[in-house]
Amino acid sequence: MAEMQTNAVQNSKRAGVARSKKLSTRVDLTPMVDLGFLLITFFIFTTALSKPTAMGLKLPAAGPPTNVANSTTLTLIPTDNNEIYYFHGQLTEALQNGLFGKTGFQPAGGIGDLLREKRKQLTAMDKVKDFTVLVYPDKSASYKNIVDLMDELVINGVPVQCLADDPATIEKLKISLMNHR
């Protein structure tokens, strides 16, 4: 705290002239230093505790392509308007057998339900460890939708996820699915 110290100054030797009291200020900086150290300690402590988190994206190693079974594969194509086109296995077989459709991100009847149903089918066949989801985002899909979709895959415990970026393949798949609606 600031303290005021007063020193009485004697009257001047000159007659009739009185001098005023001299005031000197002394500021105690101890509380300010304490506050500074507390703030520094707080910021160092909170910075050390809050580690940035990011979703890990595992990329395949270079080499020959990996073959996956049609029964364990689900292909998702997120597009604009929060829509996701999907099909099971190969596109031609899915179109012939009606194993395709369109869903969204809604809590009931959305992508989460589709993933849980596929996981339940694979668990019954004892192939859940081979569950593979291929994600082909359309150029009209928002970044938010792709992140939400990848989060949904992690939440539902999909062991193998693939995010593809081949625009020609994505457009071909989307057109094929839209024409068979």
Order of alpha helices (4+ residues) and beta strands (2+ residues): beta-beta-alpha-beta-beta-alpha-beta-alpha-beta-alpha-beta-alpha
